[in-house]
Amino acid sequence: MHIQVVTFTSDINRRDYENMVIEGAPVWAAVPGLIIKHFVYNFEEHKFGGIYLWEDEESMQEYCKSDLFKSVIEHPAFSDHESQIFEVHELGRIMQENK
């Protein structure tokens, strides 16, 4: 498993952000290999982003080449993009699941 953290800044207002999330959630739900995307925000600091949990690195890399990813990076209301990638420690994950 891999986790990808994508962040950006924006002056988008709360209503427009909520609409964007509601419209976008079904799109991300259909992305192959994506287990879940958490939409994150901090309106005070104008910071937004997504935390993606991927089944595997290949799915994540394919997404990063996709038009959907480009639409986020090239969105005129978003700037200062960052994308960080992490591997998930499987044993640690499994041990927590089996509490």
Summary of the structure (lengths in Angstrom):
residues: 99
radius of gyration: 14.4
end to end distance: 19.9
largest distance: 44.9
contacts: 243
relative contact order: 0.28
helix: 39%
strand: 34%
